[in-house]
Amino acid sequence: MTDLLLVTCTEWPDGEPAADVLDRALAARGVDARWVNWDDASVDWSSARVVAVRSTWDYIDRRDDFLAWAARVGEQSLLLNGASVFAWNTDKQYLVELGAAGVPVVPTVSVDSRGDLVPAAASFDGRVVVKPRVGVGGFGLVVVDDPDALAEAEVGRGPWAVQPVIESVRTEGELSVFVLGGQATYSLQKVPAEGQILVHEHHGGRNVRVPLDEDAVRVAKACVAAAEGLLGTTLHYARVDLMRHDGELVVSELEATEPGLYLDVIPENAEPFVDLIVEVLGR
């Protein structure tokens, strides 16, 4: 029986960026692991003791299929975080629920109908962001100055999340804290290209390793704890993305489905992930 199946997608057959760092760290601890595509019908998921979703970044176009796959795998082996977490976390409606649970989040209005976009945007002062509730990397994001412009704007496939533009992202970027096995491990600052608000590297952003900040760790761990309370389960791994809004750190994303470890920037992040795997394996 295989110890661990690391799950990726066709576009990333060798795994997430710098996956070789994780491969070596697992091998050094005696963990038998290999990368497989989540939609590969030839994979015997019951042959693995543990399954960990890592870089399944094509799920946004096939979410129903992905969630059905996760439900099946969860019946055959231990799927970290699990299908119910993925179903909740792959729809940005979760930000509204976290906010209601007392977590400081980017103010978010969840919209199901195209006709509700204009009033949702009008509920905020200034520029607003409209983005798909199911999406990654800022793709499909639209920024408008006038809410009425949304009546005719190309906003892509719904449902949508409507938020104010957090202007601090231009100067401070976005701060990410990794929480693996319940512990904050490392931190990353995502900086957008000049004049932009999108921080993902596909949009010209860059990633910089930064020391863990005590306030950021507090907010990140409170976010994970609140999610666990809402879901009634443990999050084995997560990445919490933070922005500064009105002088306070707020959660912009909780990535508990397929958060990259950014091993190309923080190779040491492989070790706490391996620690988590070894603990789950009972070694």
SERO-4910 file (N, C-alpha, C, O; in steps of 0.05 Angstrom, whole numbers):
BEGIN
 pado doro    nc1    nc2    nc3   cac1   cac2   cac3    cc1    cc2    cc3    oc1    oc2    oc3
  Met    A     17    -24      0      0      0      0     18     25      0     37     26     15
  Thr    A     11     45    -16     25     70    -18     19     87      7     -4     88     16
  Asp    A     39    100     18     35    117     41     18    141     33     -1    148     47
  Leu    A     25    154     11     14    180      5     11    184    -25     30    180    -40
  Leu    A    -13    193    -33    -17    203    -60    -20    233    -59    -37    244    -46
  Leu    A     -2    247    -74     -3    276    -76    -19    283   -101    -11    274   -123
  Val    A    -40    299    -99    -59    302   -121    -54    328   -136    -53    350   -124
  Thr    A    -52    326   -162    -48    349   -180    -67    347   -203    -88    334   -201
  Cys    A    -61    361   -225    -79    361   -248    -62    359   -273    -37    360   -272
  Thr    A    -75    357   -296    -61    352   -321    -42    375   -328    -20    369   -338
  Glu    A    -49    399   -321    -32    422   -327     -6    423   -310     13    436   -318
  Trp    A     -7    409   -288     16    408   -270     23    379   -264     20    370   -241
  Pro    A     31    363   -283     35    334   -279     56    327   -259     55    306   -247
  Asp    A     76    345   -255     98    339   -236     92    351   -209    109    350   -191
  Gly    A     68    363   -205     62    375   -180     66    405   -179     72    417   -200
  Glu    A     62    417   -156     65    445   -153     93    455   -158    111    439   -159
  Pro    A     97    481   -161    124    491   -166    144    482   -144    138    483   -120
  Ala    A    168    473   -153    188    463   -135    179    438   -120    187    434    -97
  Ala    A    162    422   -132    152    398   -119    175    379   -112    172    362    -94
  Asp    A    197    380   -126    219    362   -120    230    366    -92    240    348    -79
  Val    A    227    391    -81    235    396    -53    218    379    -34    228    367    -15
  Leu    A    192    378    -39    174    362    -23    179    332    -27    179    317     -7
  Asp    A    185    325    -51    190    296    -57    214    287    -41    214    265    -29
  Arg    A    235    303    -40    260    295    -26    255    294      4    265    277     18
  Ala    A    239    313     14    234    314     43    218    290     52    222    279     73
  Leu    A    198    282     35    182    258     41    200    233     41    198    217     59
  Ala    A    216    231     20    233    207     18    253    205     41    258    183     51
  Ala    A    263    228     50    282    228     73    269    218     98    283    209    116
  Arg    A    243    221    100    229    211    124    217    184    120    202    174    137
  Gly    A    223    171     98    213    144     92    184    143     84    172    122     87
  Val    A    173    165     73    146    165     64    145    159     34    157    173     18
  Asp    A    131    137     27    128    129      0    106    145    -13     83    142     -6
  Ala    A    113    163    -31     93    182    -43     97    184    -73    119    181    -83
  Arg    A     75    190    -86     76    196   -115     54    216   -122     34    218   -109
  Trp    A     58    230   -145     39    249   -155     20    236   -174     29    220   -191
  Val    A     -5    243   -172    -26    232   -191    -46    254   -197    -50    273   -181
  Asn    A    -58    252   -220    -79    271   -228   -105    263   -215   -112    239   -214
  Trp    A   -120    283   -206   -145    276   -192   -166    262   -210   -182    247   -200
  Asp    A   -165    268   -236   -185    257   -254   -174    233   -270   -185    226   -291
  Asp    A   -152    221   -261   -141    198   -275   -157    173   -266   -155    164   -243
  Ala    A   -172    162   -284   -190    140   -278   -174    114   -271   -186     96   -259
  Ser    A   -148    114   -277   -133     89   -271   -122     88   -243   -112     68   -234
  Val    A   -124    110   -228   -113    111   -201   -131     95   -182   -156     98   -181
  Asp    A   -119     78   -166   -133     63   -145   -129     78   -119   -109     75   -105
  Trp    A   -149     94   -112   -147    111    -89   -147     95    -63   -137    104    -43
  Ser    A   -159     72    -64   -160     55    -40   -133     43    -33   -129     32    -12
  Ser    A   -113     46    -52    -86     35    -47    -69     54    -31    -47     47    -24
  Ala    A    -79     78    -25    -64     98    -10    -74    100     19    -98    100     24
  Arg    A    -55    102     37    -63    107     65    -73    135     69    -92    140     84
  Val    A    -60    155     55    -67    183     57    -68    195     29    -51    189     13
  Val    A    -87    213     25    -88    228     -1    -88    258      7   -104    267     23
  Ala    A    -70    273     -6    -68    302     -1    -71    317    -27    -54    314    -45
  Val    A    -91    334    -28    -95    351    -52    -74    373    -51    -71    387    -30
  Arg    A    -59    377    -73    -38    397    -74    -42    418    -96    -43    442    -90
  Ser    A    -44    410   -121    -45    429   -143    -66    423   -163    -60    420   -187
  Thr    A    -90    420   -154   -113    413   -171   -126    439   -181   -150    444   -177
  Trp    A   -110    456   -194   -119    483   -199   -138    486   -223   -145    508   -231
  Asp    A   -145    463   -235   -165    464   -257   -193    460   -247   -212    459   -263
  Tyr    A   -197    457   -221   -223    451   -210   -244    473   -216   -268    467   -216
  Ile    A   -234    497   -220   -253    520   -223   -272    516   -247   -294    526   -247
  Asp    A   -263    501   -267   -280    496   -290   -296    470   -288   -313    464   -305
  Arg    A   -290    454   -267   -303    428   -264   -308    423   -235   -304    401   -225
  Arg    A   -318    442   -221   -321    440   -192   -339    417   -184   -332    402   -165
  Asp    A   -361    413   -197   -379    391   -190   -365    364   -192   -367    347   -175
  Asp    A   -350    361   -214   -335    336   -218   -314    332   -196   -310    311   -185
  Phe    A   -300    354   -189   -279    353   -169   -291    346   -142   -280    329   -127
  Leu    A   -313    358   -135   -325    352   -109   -336    323   -107   -335    310    -87
  Ala    A   -347    314   -130   -356    286   -131   -332    267   -128   -334    246   -114
  Trp    A   -310    274   -141   -285    258   -138   -277    257   -109   -270    236    -98
  Ala    A   -276    280    -96   -267    282    -68   -285    265    -50   -275    252    -31
  Ala    A   -311    266    -55   -329    250    -39   -323    220    -42   -324    205    -22
  Arg    A   -318    211    -66   -311    183    -71   -285    175    -57   -283    154    -45
  Val    A   -265    192    -60   -239    185    -49   -241    184    -18   -228    167     -5
  Gly    A   -256    202     -7   -259    203     22   -272    178     33   -269    172     57
  Glu    A   -286    163     17   -297    138     26   -277    115     24   -282     93     35
  Gln    A   -255    119      9   -236     97      4   -210    100     20   -197     80     26
  Ser    A   -203    125     27   -178    129     42   -180    155     57   -200    169     55
  Leu    A   -159    161     72   -160    186     88   -152    210     69   -129    212     61
  Leu    A   -172    226     63   -168    250     46   -165    274     65   -184    282     79
  Leu    A   -141    286     66   -136    308     84   -155    331     78   -161    337     55
  Asn    A   -164    343    100   -185    364    100   -212    352     91   -231    354    106
  Gly    A   -214    341     67   -237    326     60   -258    340     43   -256    365     40
  Ala    A   -276    325     32   -295    335     12   -313    357     23   -319    376      9
  Ser    A   -322    355     48   -340    375     59   -325    402     62   -337    423     58
  Val    A   -299    401     69   -283    425     70   -280    437     43   -283    461     39
  Phe    A   -275    420     23   -271    430     -5   -297    443    -15   -295    464    -28
  Ala    A   -319    431    -10   -345    442    -19   -349    470     -8   -358    488    -22
  Trp    A   -343    473     17   -346    499     31   -325    519     21   -332    542     16
  Asn    A   -300    510     19   -278    528     14   -275    537    -15   -262    557    -21
  Thr    A   -287    522    -34   -285    530    -62   -306    549    -72   -308    555    -95
  Asp    A   -322    560    -53   -341    581    -59   -336    603    -39   -339    599    -15
  Lys    A   -330    627    -49   -322    649    -32   -345    659    -14   -341    678      1
  Gln    A   -368    647    -16   -389    651      4   -378    647     32   -388    658     51
  Tyr    A   -357    630     34   -346    624     61   -336    649     75   -336    650    100
  Leu    A   -328    670     60   -319    694     73   -342    708     89   -337    718    110
  Val    A   -366    707     77   -389    718     92   -394    702    117   -399    714    138
  Glu    A   -391    676    116   -396    659    140   -374    664    161   -380    664    185
  Leu    A   -349    667    152   -328    672    171   -332    699    184   -328    702    208
  Gly    A   -341    719    169   -346    746    180   -368    744    201   -366    757    222
  Ala    A   -389    729    195   -411    726    215   -402    711    240   -414    714    261
  Ala    A   -380    696    237   -370    681    260   -350    698    276   -338    688    296
  Gly    A   -346    723    268   -329    740    283   -300    743    273   -284    757    285
  Val    A   -294    731    250   -268    734    238   -266    760    222   -285    766    207
  Pro    A   -245    776    226   -243    800    210   -237    793    181   -216    781    175
  Val    A   -255    799    163   -252    792    135   -255    817    117   -266    837    126
  Val    A   -246    815     93   -252    836     73   -282    837     70   -295    817     65
  Pro    A   -295    861     74   -324    862     71   -333    850     45   -323    857     23
  Thr    A   -352    831     46   -360    816     23   -390    813     22   -403    807     42
  Val    A   -401    818     -2   -429    812     -7   -430    789    -28   -417    791    -49
  Ser    A   -445    769    -21   -447    745    -39   -471    749    -57   -493    755    -47
  Val    A   -468    746    -83   -489    751   -102   -493    727   -120   -474    716   -132
  Asp    A   -518    718   -122   -525    696   -139   -537    704   -166   -533    691   -186
  Ser    A   -551    727   -166   -565    736   -190   -551    761   -202   -544    779   -187
  Arg    A   -549    761   -229   -536    784   -242   -550    810   -235   -537    831   -233
  Gly    A   -576    809   -232   -591    833   -225   -585    845   -198   -592    868   -193
  Asp    A   -572    830   -181   -566    839   -154   -537    851   -152   -529    861   -131
  Leu    A   -522    851   -174   -495    861   -173   -494    891   -168   -478    900   -152
  Val    A   -511    907   -181   -511    936   -178   -517    944   -149   -501    959   -138
  Pro    A   -539    935   -137   -543    942   -109   -522    932    -90   -516    946    -70
  Ala    A   -510    909    -96   -489    899    -79   -465    918    -80   -453    925    -59
  Ala    A   -458    926   -104   -435    945   -107   -441    972    -95   -423    985    -84
  Ala    A   -466    981    -97   -474   1007    -86   -473   1008    -56   -474   1029    -44
  Ser    A   -472    984    -43   -471    983    -14   -444    991     -3   -441    995     21
  Phe    A   -424    994    -21   -397   1003    -13   -392   1031    -24   -402   1038    -45
  Asp    A   -375   1046    -10   -366   1071    -21   -341   1067    -38   -323   1051    -30
  Gly    A   -339   1081    -60   -315   1080    -76   -314   1056    -95   -335   1044   -101
  Arg    A   -290   1049   -104   -286   1028   -123   -292   1001   -111   -288    996    -88
  Val    A   -303    983   -128   -310    957   -119   -298    936   -137   -292    941   -161
  Val    A   -294    912   -126   -285    889   -141   -308    869   -143   -322    864   -124
  Val    A   -311    858   -167   -330    836   -171   -314    813   -182   -299    816   -202
  Lys    A   -317    790   -169   -302    766   -178   -318    741   -175   -336    741   -158
  Pro    A   -312    721   -191   -327    696   -188   -324    684   -159   -302    685   -149
  Arg    A   -345    674   -148   -342    661   -122   -326    635   -124   -314    626   -105
  Val    A   -326    623   -147   -310    599   -153   -288    608   -172   -293    611   -195
  Gly    A   -264    610   -161   -242    620   -178   -216    620   -163   -215    619   -138
  Val    A   -194    622   -178   -167    623   -166   -151    644   -180   -156    651   -203
  Gly    A   -131    655   -166   -111    673   -178   -121    699   -188   -107    713   -203
  Gly    A   -145    708   -180   -156    733   -189   -167    733   -217   -173    754   -228
  Phe    A   -169    710   -230   -179    708   -257   -209    715   -257   -224    705   -240
  Gly    A   -217    731   -276   -245    739   -278   -253    763   -261   -276    771   -261
  Leu    A   -233    774   -247   -238    797   -230   -243    823   -246   -229    828   -266
  Val    A   -263    838   -238   -269    864   -251   -270    886   -230   -281    882   -208
  Val    A   -258    909   -236   -259    932   -218   -276    954   -231   -272    960   -255
  Val    A   -294    965   -216   -311    986   -227   -312   1010   -208   -311   1007   -183
  Asp    A   -313   1034   -219   -315   1058   -203   -345   1065   -198   -352   1077   -177
  Asp    A   -362   1058   -217   -390   1065   -216   -407   1039   -214   -406   1024   -233
  Pro    A   -421   1035   -193   -437   1010   -191   -455   1006   -215   -460    983   -223
  Asp    A   -466   1028   -225   -485   1025   -248   -472   1013   -272   -485   1002   -290
  Ala    A   -445   1015   -274   -431   1004   -297   -434    974   -298   -430    961   -319
  Leu    A   -440    962   -275   -442    932   -274   -467    922   -289   -469    899   -296
  Ala    A   -486    940   -295   -509    932   -310   -502    922   -338   -515    905   -349
  Glu    A   -480    933   -349   -471    926   -376   -444    913   -377   -435    902   -397
  Ala    A   -429    913   -355   -402    903   -355   -400    873   -359   -418    858   -352
  Glu    A   -378    864   -371   -372    836   -373   -360    826   -347   -338    833   -340
  Val    A   -375    810   -332   -366    802   -306   -361    772   -304   -356    762   -282
  Gly    A   -363    758   -326   -358    730   -325   -379    714   -312   -401    724   -306
  Arg    A   -373    689   -307   -393    670   -297   -397    674   -267   -378    676   -251
  Gly    A   -422    674   -259   -429    676   -230   -432    649   -218   -428    628   -231
  Pro    A   -438    648   -192   -444    670   -174   -419    687   -168   -397    679   -175
  Trp    A   -423    710   -155   -401    729   -152   -398    737   -122   -416    735   -106
  Ala    A   -374    747   -117   -368    761    -92   -362    790    -98   -347    796   -117
  Val    A   -375    808    -84   -371    837    -88   -358    848    -63   -367    844    -41
  Gln    A   -336    863    -67   -320    873    -45   -310    901    -52   -308    908    -75
  Pro    A   -304    918    -31   -290    943    -37   -261    937    -46   -250    917    -37
  Val    A   -250    955    -62   -222    953    -68   -206    960    -42   -210    982    -31
  Ile    A   -189    942    -34   -172    948    -11   -146    961    -21   -128    948    -30
  Glu    A   -145    987    -18   -124   1003    -32    -96    997    -21    -76   1001    -34
  Ser    A    -95    986      4    -68    980     15    -54    959      0    -29    956      2
  Val    A    -68    943    -17    -55    922    -32    -34    934    -51    -15    920    -58
  Arg    A    -38    959    -59    -19    971    -78      8    976    -65     29    975    -79
  Thr    A      8    981    -39     33    988    -26     43    965     -8     67    961     -6
  Glu    A     25    951      5     33    929     23     29    902     11     41    882     21
  Gly    A     14    899    -10      8    873    -21    -10    857     -3    -26    868     12
  Glu    A     -6    831     -5    -22    812     11     -3    794     27     18    786     16
  Leu    A     -9    789     51      8    773     69     -5    746     73    -28    744     80
  Ser    A     11    725     68      1    698     71     15    684     95     39    686     98
  Val    A     -1    670    111     10    655    133      1    626    129    -22    620    125
  Phe    A     20    608    129     15    579    126     10    567    154     25    572    173
  Val    A    -12    552    156    -19    539    181    -20    509    175    -39    499    162
  Leu    A      0    494    183      3    466    177      3    450    203     19    455    221
  Gly    A    -15    431    205    -17    416    230    -23    433    254    -15    427    277
  Gly    A    -38    454    249    -47    472    271    -26    493    279    -32    510    296
  Gln    A     -3    493    266     18    512    274     25    531    250     26    522    227
  Ala    A     28    556    256     38    575    236     67    569    230     83    568    248
  Thr    A     73    565    205    100    556    197    117    579    185    137    587    197
  Tyr    A    108    589    163    123    610    149    103    631    138     79    627    138
  Ser    A    115    652    128     98    674    117    110    685     91    134    684     87
  Leu    A     92    694     75     99    703     48     85    729     42     61    732     49
  Gln    A     99    749     30     86    773     21     83    772     -9    103    768    -23
  Lys    A     59    776    -18     53    777    -47     50    806    -55     32    820    -46
  Val    A     67    815    -73     68    843    -81     59    846   -110     69    832   -127
  Pro    A     39    863   -115     30    866   -143     49    882   -160     66    896   -149
  Ala    A     46    880   -186     61    897   -204     53    926   -199     31    931   -189
  Glu    A     70    945   -206     65    973   -201     38    982   -213     32    977   -236
  Gly    A     22    994   -195     -4   1005   -204    -26    984   -205    -48    991   -213
  Gln    A    -20    959   -198    -40    938   -200    -51    930   -172    -39    938   -152
  Ile    A    -73    915   -172    -83    905   -146    -82    875   -145    -87    863   -124
  Leu    A    -77    862   -168    -75    832   -168    -47    824   -161    -27    833   -174
  Val    A    -44    806   -142    -18    799   -131     -7    773   -143     17    767   -140
  His    A    -24    758   -156    -15    732   -166      7    735   -187      7    755   -203
  Glu    A     27    717   -187     49    719   -206     40    718   -235     54    729   -252
  His    A     17    706   -240      7    706   -268     -1    734   -277     -4    738   -301
  His    A     -5    751   -258    -12    779   -265     11    798   -261      8    823   -259
  Gly    A     35    787   -259     59    804   -256     67    809   -227     86    824   -222
  Gly    A     54    796   -208     62    799   -180     87    783   -174     95    766   -189
  Arg    A     98    789   -150    121    774   -141    117    766   -112    102    778    -97
  Asn    A    131    745   -104    128    733    -78    154    736    -62    176    729    -73
  Val    A    152    745    -38    176    750    -21    172    737      6    151    741     19
  Arg    A    191    722     14    190    710     41    194    732     62    212    749     60
  Val    A    177    732     83    179    751    105    177    737    131    165    715    132
  Pro    A    187    749    153    185    736    179    156    735    188    139    751    180
  Leu    A    150    715    204    123    713    216    117    737    233    134    745    250
  Asp    A     94    749    229     85    772    245     65    762    266     46    748    259
  Glu    A     69    771    290     52    761    313     23    767    308      6    750    313
  Asp    A     17    791    299    -12    798    294    -23    781    271    -46    772    273
  Ala    A     -8    777    250    -17    761    228    -22    732    236    -41    720    228
  Val    A     -4    721    252     -7    694    262    -33    692    279    -47    672    276
  Arg    A    -38    712    295    -62    711    312    -87    710    295   -105    694    300
  Val    A    -88    728    275   -112    729    258   -115    703    242   -137    692    239
  Ala    A    -92    693    231    -93    668    215   -103    645    231   -119    629    222
  Lys    A    -92    641    255   -100    618    272   -129    621    281   -143    601    283
  Ala    A   -138    646    286   -166    650    293   -184    643    270   -206    632    274
  Cys    A   -175    649    246   -191    643    222   -193    613    218   -215    603    213
  Val    A   -171    599    221   -172    569    219   -190    557    240   -206    539    235
  Ala    A   -187    567    265   -204    557    287   -234    562    281   -250    544    287
  Ala    A   -240    585    271   -268    591    265   -279    573    243   -301    563    244
  Ala    A   -262    568    222   -271    550    201   -275    522    212   -295    509    204
  Glu    A   -258    513    229   -261    486    241   -287    485    257   -301    464    257
  Gly    A   -293    507    271   -318    507    286   -342    506    269   -362    493    275
  Leu    A   -341    521    246   -364    521    228   -368    494    214   -391    485    210
  Leu    A   -346    481    208   -347    456    193   -348    431    211   -355    409    201
  Gly    A   -340    434    236   -340    411    254   -319    391    247   -322    367    251
  Thr    A   -296    401    237   -274    383    230   -248    397    233   -247    422    238
  Thr    A   -226    383    231   -199    394    233   -188    401    206   -190    385    187
  Leu    A   -176    424    203   -162    431    179   -133    422    182   -118    433    198
  His    A   -125    402    167    -98    392    169    -78    413    158    -56    416    169
  Tyr    A    -86    427    138    -69    448    126    -86    471    116   -109    468    109
  Ala    A    -74    495    115    -88    518    105    -67    540    100    -45    540    111
  Arg    A    -75    559     83    -60    583     80    -80    606     83   -101    606     70
  Val    A    -74    625    100    -91    648    105    -79    673     92    -56    680    100
  Asp    A    -93    685     74    -84    710     61    -97    734     74   -121    734     80
  Leu    A    -80    754     79    -89    777     95    -82    803     80    -62    805     66
  Met    A   -100    823     84    -95    850     75   -100    869     98   -113    862    118
  Arg    A    -90    894     95    -95    913    116   -117    932    107   -115    945     86
  His    A   -138    933    123   -162    949    116   -169    966    141   -174    955    163
  Asp    A   -171    992    137   -176   1010    159   -157   1006    182   -165   1007    206
  Gly    A   -132   1000    175   -111    997    196   -110    970    209    -92    965    226
  Glu    A   -127    951    202   -128    925    214   -124    903    193   -132    906    170
  Leu    A   -112    881    202   -109    858    184   -135    844    182   -148    837    202
  Val    A   -143    838    157   -168    824    152   -162    801    132   -143    802    117
  Val    A   -179    780    134   -175    756    117   -186    762     89   -210    770     86
  Ser    A   -170    758     69   -179    761     42   -185    733     29   -203    731     12
  Glu    A   -171    713     38   -176    686     29   -167    666     51   -148    671     65
  Leu    A   -182    645     53   -174    621     69   -171    598     49   -191    589     38
  Glu    A   -147    590     43   -143    569     24   -139    542     39   -118    537     50
  Ala    A   -160    526     38   -159    500     52   -165    477     33   -170    454     42
  Thr    A   -164    482      7   -168    461    -12   -142    453    -25   -133    430    -23
  Glu    A   -129    472    -39   -104    466    -54    -84    488    -52    -73    497    -73
  Pro    A    -78    497    -28    -59    520    -25    -30    511    -31    -19    494    -18
  Gly    A    -18    524    -52     10    518    -57     27    525    -33     21    543    -18
  Leu    A     48    510    -30     67    514     -7     88    535    -14    104    543      3
  Tyr    A     89    545    -39    109    564    -48    137    555    -42    153    570    -31
  Leu    A    142    530    -49    168    518    -43    191    530    -58    214    528    -51
  Asp    A    184    544    -80    205    558    -96    215    582    -81    237    592    -86
  Val    A    199    593    -62    207    616    -46    214    607    -18    233    618     -6
  Ile    A    199    588     -7    204    579     20    207    548     20    189    534     27
  Pro    A    230    538     11    234    509     10    231    496     37    223    472     39
  Glu    A    237    510     59    234    499     86    205    492     93    201    477    112
  Asn    A    186    502     78    158    497     84    151    467     79    130    458     87
  Ala    A    169    453     65    164    425     60    165    409     87    150    390     90
  Glu    A    182    417    105    186    401    129    162    400    147    154    378    155
  Pro    A    148    422    153    124    420    170    102    405    156     85    392    169
  Phe    A    101    406    129     81    390    114     87    360    118     69    344    122
  Val    A    113    353    116    121    325    120    115    317    148    106    295    153
  Asp    A    121    335    168    114    328    196     85    321    199     78    302    212
  Leu    A     68    337    185     39    331    186     33    304    174     17    289    186
  Ile    A     45    297    152     40    271    139     49    249    157     34    229    161
  Val    A     73    251    169     83    230    186     65    227    210     60    204    219
  Glu    A     55    249    221     37    247    244     11    232    237      2    215    252
  Val    A      0    239    214    -25    227    205    -20    197    200    -38    180    205
  Leu    A      3    190    189     10    162    184     15    146    210     16    122    210
  Gly    A     18    161    232     22    148    258     50    138    263     54    118    277
  Arg    A     70    152    251     97    143    254    112    160    274    136    155    278
***
